[in-house]
Amino acid sequence: MKYSKYNVVIIGSGISGLYLANKLAKSSNFSDGILLITKEELFSGSSALAQGGIVSVIPELNKNDSIQSHIKDTIKAGCGLNKLNAVKFVSENSALVAQELINFGVEFDKNDKNELNFTLEGAHSTPRILHSKGDSTGRIIEETLCNRLRECNNVDIYENTMALELLVDKFNVCKGLVVYNHSRKYFEAIYSANIVIATGGIGQIYKNTTNPEVSTGDGIIMAHNVGAELENLEFVQFHPTALYCKNKKTLPLVSESARGEGAKLTNINGDYFAKNYSTLADLAPRDVVARSIVKELEKNSNNYVNLDISQIGIEKFKRRFPTITSLCLDNDIDLSTGLIPVAPAQHYFMGGIKVDLESRTTIKNLYAIGECASTGLHGANRLASNSLLECSVFALKLSENLIKECACPPKKFDEKIKNVLEKYEKMDNFNSEQDEFIEILFNELKTTMSKNVGIVRNKQSLLSALDIIKNIETRIFSLEFCESRLKFELINALKLSTLIINSALKRENSIGAHYRSDYPLNETTEGQQYDKILA
């Protein structure tokens, strides 16, 4: 087994990890260097798939907007379960982050007057979202940050490398981690004074998701395995409009911005239905729109509804949404009809590793940023385009603190860490001999989570899911002398699914993205929580 040491190790190469690495690279304080680890290639996470944009509250450029307005919209979407200090912190830093991204080289779209072009998305009270090349914002930001990072000579990048286990001593201090390099086929122990988990979401525990194949919740479970506190795991967001495709592990997203520009949802009979479920109609919060689609599908025994883009104008749609246009062409969808088939899919995770405003977890020297972290910003439901903003703001704050502290890698380890290292020293290599069988078990988990722990759940469905997961665990652990990346991912996914289900069982009400049919939605309760946090 190899051994190495760094000042800071970042696990994950989405926008949060890339932003942090770029900021740290500007400092000359890190004599032992900075390491960024990514499970596949550098450009393979969820961030590049973010079409809509990034929230930017800049009142001096956007007179109809204000920090207070954004705070209210965020808390209203989150049903009052947000942490007010986190919401204020993120909103107050949004203008700074937008300017930093521009300084990095990100080009946001501008209007005819050469001014930043702010657009509207669901549950926002005013246009405040910046976008790049129409609907390619996440890709453009990630490409820009990747290109800059590759030019940094004090940041090492490990691609095709999976983080397996954190090294935490008996005093609950994180001192490193163990990884496996898939391409070169070796284990490595990495010692570091600061470990940052930025591993993204959980989408691949569901059958239908907009998340890439790497999103199996690994970082969340690694933190849980060493005792880090998790929270809000029942809040799983389903995007109302993923492109309806059969037999795909990752469903293409049809951005909420399309509805912000005037597209409307219709059922199989051609009826506009969103207005029947909310006064905000097609621009209601995502949980409301997703549930309305589910009800329409049940009524008509269909697998999808349509997004009617004719009110935008097909040619204008193609100019404004080139990414979605290409996705439709790639999937043989004829845009000349003015209709795009869509269905809800798992999209975002509001819960995760509990952190404070400095991204500290409950384990010393261990931090979490991005989707895997629970900052308190989102509450019970994420407001559209707040995710890229959250990634950037918390990465910025963490970079400032890590540069200031500038800690050195540890030199001593207790028996607890030594025992973990011995386990991997005895492990020769991964093998994929049983991966076909493991894939079958993984698909069984995904089907179970989608059916029983999806947009609508109840006590019976949740308990049934637990029984099925226990059965899958029995079968996966019966595979002796078989260690592979897929097996590690499935074990992580099974643990995470169990934690999500138990959290959903404990919350005996319906609120935000957590909707239990055995506890009808209480609008009064949501309103009281919303009013309380704003008081």
Secondary structure as GFF3:
##gff-version 3
##sequence-region A 1 535
A	DSSP	beta_strand	2	11	.	.	.	ID=ss1
A	DSSP	alpha_helix	15	25	.	.	.	ID=ss2
A	DSSP	beta_strand	34	37	.	.	.	ID=ss3
A	DSSP	three_ten_helix	47	49	.	.	.	ID=ss4
A	DSSP	beta_strand	54	55	.	.	.	ID=ss5
A	DSSP	alpha_helix	67	77	.	.	.	ID=ss6
A	DSSP	alpha_helix	84	92	.	.	.	ID=ss7
A	DSSP	alpha_helix	94	104	.	.	.	ID=ss8
A	DSSP	beta_strand	118	119	.	.	.	ID=ss9
A	DSSP	beta_strand	129	130	.	.	.	ID=ss10
A	DSSP	alpha_helix	137	150	.	.	.	ID=ss11
A	DSSP	beta_strand	155	158	.	.	.	ID=ss12
A	DSSP	beta_strand	161	168	.	.	.	ID=ss13
A	DSSP	beta_strand	174	181	.	.	.	ID=ss14
A	DSSP	beta_strand	186	197	.	.	.	ID=ss15
A	DSSP	three_ten_helix	203	205	.	.	.	ID=ss16
A	DSSP	alpha_helix	218	225	.	.	.	ID=ss17
A	DSSP	beta_strand	230	231	.	.	.	ID=ss18
A	DSSP	beta_strand	236	243	.	.	.	ID=ss19
A	DSSP	alpha_helix	257	260	.	.	.	ID=ss20
A	DSSP	beta_strand	264	266	.	.	.	ID=ss21
A	DSSP	three_ten_helix	274	276	.	.	.	ID=ss22
A	DSSP	three_ten_helix	281	283	.	.	.	ID=ss23
A	DSSP	alpha_helix	286	300	.	.	.	ID=ss24
A	DSSP	beta_strand	305	308	.	.	.	ID=ss25
A	DSSP	alpha_helix	314	320	.	.	.	ID=ss26
A	DSSP	alpha_helix	322	330	.	.	.	ID=ss27
A	DSSP	three_ten_helix	335	337	.	.	.	ID=ss28
A	DSSP	beta_strand	339	349	.	.	.	ID=ss29
A	DSSP	beta_strand	352	354	.	.	.	ID=ss30
A	DSSP	beta_strand	366	368	.	.	.	ID=ss31
A	DSSP	three_ten_helix	370	372	.	.	.	ID=ss32
A	DSSP	beta_strand	373	374	.	.	.	ID=ss33
A	DSSP	alpha_helix	386	405	.	.	.	ID=ss34
A	DSSP	alpha_helix	415	425	.	.	.	ID=ss35
A	DSSP	alpha_helix	435	452	.	.	.	ID=ss36
A	DSSP	alpha_helix	459	476	.	.	.	ID=ss37
A	DSSP	alpha_helix	485	506	.	.	.	ID=ss38
A	DSSP	alpha_helix	523	534	.	.	.	ID=ss39
###
